[in-house]
């Protein structure tokens, strides 16, 4: 293998890769892939040599995937297979170990392709290695994917959140999988002697979470403010079961106390309302539409502006309000057609202003931000 020989050249797609750069957290996913390939190569050797009970000493010593470059085309990282003990750090073309690593790579690609095409029953993959996928692809966002064989046109080997989940859960009904989370929760219980705490938000209640030292002060303060309805946003990794329910928090990367008027928290609460929530009336607000609006709002609403009070409306939509002694601003959002009715009343002069805006339009958001800024300042 020469210095120019590429072992892997996957394509990463998604919004985060549009600037042709790879987030550093994705490197841990490829580090887990390196571990998996080494273990698969060992198994391939033993399968090819049934008279051997163990692999030769030093078979995988110093072997690693090295990132040799990143090309544009979303993001195309190039990996070479390197050996710390080989000449120049790279395998020679006739190195027998290379054969087993090529076979390991092919088996990995085949199981990813089978999962992408929802046809895992036709792909064999050692069950004891499925757990590696808890780390491979863990840092992908909802809109992201890794195409491990981008030159293939008929049977794509694309790993995204869905195909990754199918691979892990193929181990059986008792299989669980890890995934990234961003959730809004309250700290409802705290055991100082055990240094554990409980989080809940109306949908989940997880107990016995170890208090991380770096977030200890935040967790203690959140527990003290529980009765006041204080929420925090947790970003990290959670363990999910077959039903896609969180059963444990594995790791907390960030924990930020939220503003009492936080829109994301309020939208989560509105999503829990059942049909007839207002004295027998009130249409249940569609949860997926609320998630979509939450993304739009967070992407477009200027962070330095005052947050609105957010309410459900009887017709299954939502309304936002900004109030002062002089001004009354309301924005009634129609979640179905992505429009909103802006209404402003000057409480001193009784002057009114109305305008229909498109919540998918960046220009309309610029207008909304400026209007709120100029009116409420």
C-alpha positions, 0 to 999 in steps of 0.5 A: 500500500503506497502513501496515496492508497486510500482505505476509506473515503466516506462522504458526510452529508448534512447542514453541519458539513456545508462549509466543507469542514468536519466537527471534531466530535465526529473523530470519536466515531471514526476511532470506534470504527478503527477498533471495530475493524481491528476486531473484525480483522482478527476474526477474519484471520481465525476464520481463514486459519481454523487450525489456529486458536489465536492470532499471531503475536503482533498481528494488529500492533500499532495498526490505525486509521489515519486521517490523511485529508479532507476533500469538498463534496459535502465532506470527504475525509480520506483514511489510510490504514497505517502500521507503526511497525511497517515501512514508512508507517503504511502497509506494503501491497503484499502484506498478508494482514491487509487482506483481513482488514479489507475483508473486515471493511467489506463486511462492515460496508455490507451490514451498513448497506443492508440496514440502509435498505432495511434488509438486515436479515440478508446480512451476517454480522457478528452479534458481539460486535454490534455494540460498536455501533453505539459509538459509530454514528453516535454524533450524527444529527437528525439530518446527517449521514455517512456514506461509506461507499459513495462510489456505489450507485445501486446499493448505498452503504449509508449510516444515519440515525435510523439505519444505525438504530436498526443495526444495534437493535438487531441484536435482540429484544433486550438490546439498547442503543445510545444516542445524542440528546438535547432535552429540557428537564427539571431536577425533582430529586437529589440524594446528596449522600449517594450523589445521584439525582432525578430528572423529569419533564412530563414525558420521562422520569429518570432516577439514579443519575450520577451527579457529574462534578462539573455540573454539581452546582447547577444540579443543586441549584435546579433542585432548590428551584424545582417548585418554581418550575425551573428547567435546564437543557441537557445535552449529552448521551442517553440509553434508549430501549427498543421502544425508543424510550430513554431509560438512562442518562449515560453522559452529560456534556452541557447543562444550561439553566433556561429562562423562565419564558423559554419557548422550547420548554413551553412548546414541550408542555403544549405538546402534552395537552390532550384533545379537549384540554380547555373545558372539553374544547381545544384541539390537540396541537400536533407535536411534530409541527411544534418541533418544526416550529421550535427549530424555525424559532430558535434559528431566526429569533434574535437572542437578545430580544425579550422572550414571549409568553407562549400559549396554545390556541383552541384551534390547535395552533399557538400564540405568542405575546409580548406585553408592556404598559404601553404595547401589546404584541401578539403573533398567532402562528398557523402551524399548518400553512406556516403563516402568522398573524402579527397584531400590535395595539398601542395601549396609550393611543389605541393605534393598531397594526396588523400584518401577515408574515411567513415564518419560513421567510428569513426576510419576514423574520428580519422584519419581526425581529426589528418590529419587536426590538423597536416596539419593546425597547 
